[in-house]
């Protein structure tokens, strides 16, 4: 079965990433889980859900990347390096986003709202994004930043707590 989202993910990795980029394992398991959820209900789907959960836990343990299949991720996700990437189950990630090692996307309190990353967002190493914030299209978040409020499209945010240090027009969007 052809999966255009998976093909877009692979296109952002170097050739033959399976032995060089452990993060591809986590993305492959995530995409497999999404395909399993789209299957018709029945014994094969129930069996494949069990296979998914085993693969998810193994990959999460080996790579340190946790992206549950309930997360909405657009095509072209790229995770540079691997380790300590934690994504809350309700987060939405747009197309062509880049996460680096140590990134956390989650809520600020139990049951609270979670982040939304629009398309082409780039998160630096150990960036933390908490609460119901929106990271605008083409925005960048610097390494070790803690984002607690919205970041406008095309902006760059750095620091803890993060502050906007640059606003750039986004191609194809409002300036």
PEFEN-V624071 format. One record per pair of residues at least 6 apart in sequence whose C-alpha atoms are under 8 Angstrom apart, sorted by the first residue. I is the first residue (numbers start at 0). J is the second residue. If there is no record, write none. Layout:
I_J ; I_J
//
This chain:
3_74 ; 4_30 ; 4_73 ; 4_74 ; 4_75 ; 5_27 ; 5_30 ; 5_74 ; 5_75 ; 6_74 ; 6_75 ; 7_74 ; 7_75 ; 7_76 ; 8_26 ; 8_74 ; 8_75 ; 8_76 ; 8_77 ; 8_95 ; 9_75 ; 10_75 ; 11_75 ; 11_76 ; 11_77 ; 12_77 ; 16_23 ; 17_23 ; 17_24 ; 20_79 ; 20_80 ; 20_81 ; 21_62 ; 21_80 ; 21_81 ; 22_62 ; 22_64 ; 22_78 ; 22_79 ; 22_80 ; 22_81 ; 23_78 ; 24_58 ; 25_55 ; 25_58 ; 25_59 ; 25_62 ; 25_64 ; 25_65 ; 25_66 ; 26_66 ; 26_76 ; 28_51 ; 28_54 ; 28_55 ; 28_58 ; 29_55 ; 29_66 ; 29_67 ; 29_68 ; 30_68 ; 31_51 ; 32_48 ; 32_51 ; 32_68 ; 33_68 ; 33_69 ; 35_44 ; 35_47 ; 35_48 ; 35_51 ; 36_44 ; 36_48 ; 38_44 ; 55_65 ; 55_67 ; 58_64 ; 59_65 ; 62_81 ; 62_82 ; 62_83 ; 63_81 ; 63_82 ; 63_83 ; 63_84 ; 63_85 ; 64_81 ; 64_82 ; 64_83 ; 64_84 ; 64_85 ; 65_83 ; 65_84 ; 65_85 ; 65_86 ; 66_85 ; 66_86 ; 66_87 ; 66_88 ; 67_86 ; 67_87 ; 67_88 ; 68_88 ; 69_88 ; 69_89 ; 70_86 ; 70_87 ; 70_88 ; 70_89 ; 70_90 ; 70_91 ; 70_92 ; 71_89 ; 71_90 ; 71_91 ; 71_92 ; 71_93 ; 72_91 ; 72_92 ; 72_93 ; 72_94 ; 73_92 ; 73_93 ; 73_94 ; 73_95 ; 73_118 ; 74_93 ; 74_94 ; 74_95 ; 75_94 ; 75_95 ; 75_96 ; 76_94 ; 76_95 ; 76_96 ; 76_97 ; 76_98 ; 77_95 ; 77_96 ; 77_97 ; 77_98 ; 78_97 ; 78_98 ; 78_99 ; 78_100 ; 79_97 ; 79_98 ; 79_99 ; 79_100 ; 80_99 ; 80_100 ; 81_99 ; 81_100 ; 81_101 ; 82_100 ; 82_101 ; 83_100 ; 83_101 ; 83_102 ; 83_103 ; 84_99 ; 84_100 ; 84_101 ; 84_102 ; 84_103 ; 85_101 ; 85_102 ; 85_103 ; 85_104 ; 85_105 ; 86_103 ; 86_104 ; 86_105 ; 87_104 ; 87_105 ; 87_106 ; 87_113 ; 89_113 ; 90_104 ; 90_105 ; 90_113 ; 90_114 ; 90_115 ; 91_114 ; 91_115 ; 91_116 ; 92_115 ; 92_116 ; 92_117 ; 92_118 ; 93_115 ; 93_116 ; 93_117 ; 93_118 ; 93_119 ; 93_120 ; 94_117 ; 94_118 ; 94_119 ; 95_118 ; 95_119 ; 95_120 ; 96_116 ; 96_118 ; 96_119 ; 96_120 ; 96_121 ; 97_119 ; 97_120 ; 97_121 ; 97_122 ; 98_121 ; 98_122 ; 98_123 ; 98_124 ; 99_122 ; 99_123 ; 99_124 ; 99_125 ; 100_123 ; 100_124 ; 100_125 ; 101_124 ; 101_125 ; 101_126 ; 102_122 ; 102_123 ; 102_124 ; 102_125 ; 102_126 ; 102_127 ; 103_125 ; 103_126 ; 103_127 ; 103_128 ; 103_129 ; 104_113 ; 104_114 ; 104_127 ; 104_128 ; 104_129 ; 105_113 ; 105_114 ; 105_128 ; 105_129 ; 105_130 ; 106_112 ; 106_113 ; 106_114 ; 106_129 ; 106_130 ; 106_131 ; 107_113 ; 107_129 ; 107_130 ; 108_130 ; 111_130 ; 111_131 ; 112_130 ; 112_131 ; 113_129 ; 113_130 ; 113_131 ; 113_132 ; 114_128 ; 114_129 ; 114_130 ; 114_131 ; 114_132 ; 114_133 ; 114_134 ; 115_131 ; 115_132 ; 115_133 ; 115_134 ; 116_133 ; 116_134 ; 116_135 ; 116_136 ; 117_133 ; 117_134 ; 117_135 ; 117_136 ; 117_137 ; 118_135 ; 118_136 ; 118_137 ; 119_136 ; 119_137 ; 119_138 ; 120_134 ; 120_135 ; 120_136 ; 120_137 ; 120_138 ; 120_139 ; 121_137 ; 121_138 ; 121_139 ; 121_140 ; 122_139 ; 122_140 ; 122_141 ; 122_142 ; 123_139 ; 123_140 ; 123_141 ; 123_142 ; 123_143 ; 123_144 ; 124_141 ; 124_142 ; 124_143 ; 125_142 ; 125_143 ; 125_144 ; 126_140 ; 126_141 ; 126_142 ; 126_143 ; 126_144 ; 126_145 ; 126_146 ; 127_143 ; 127_144 ; 127_145 ; 127_146 ; 128_145 ; 128_146 ; 128_147 ; 129_145 ; 129_146 ; 129_147 ; 130_147 ; 131_148 ; 132_146 ; 132_147 ; 132_148 ; 132_149 ; 132_150 ; 133_148 ; 133_149 ; 133_150 ; 133_151 ; 134_149 ; 134_150 ; 134_151 ; 134_152 ; 135_149 ; 135_150 ; 135_151 ; 135_152 ; 135_153 ; 135_154 ; 136_151 ; 136_152 ; 136_153 ; 136_169 ; 137_152 ; 137_153 ; 137_154 ; 137_169 ; 138_150 ; 138_151 ; 138_152 ; 138_153 ; 138_154 ; 138_155 ; 138_156 ; 139_153 ; 139_154 ; 139_155 ; 139_156 ; 140_155 ; 140_156 ; 140_157 ; 141_155 ; 141_156 ; 141_157 ; 141_158 ; 142_157 ; 143_157 ; 143_158 ; 143_159 ; 144_156 ; 144_157 ; 144_158 ; 144_159 ; 144_160 ; 144_161 ; 145_157 ; 145_158 ; 145_159 ; 145_160 ; 145_161 ; 146_156 ; 146_159 ; 146_160 ; 146_161 ; 147_160 ; 147_161 ; 150_156 ; 150_163 ; 151_166 ; 152_167 ; 152_168 ; 152_169 ; 153_166 ; 153_167 ; 153_168 ; 153_169 ; 154_163 ; 154_164 ; 154_165 ; 154_166 ; 154_167 ; 155_163 ; 155_164 ; 155_165 ; 155_166 ; 156_162 ; 156_163 ; 156_164 ; 156_165 ; 157_163 ; 157_164 ; 167_174 ; 168_174
//
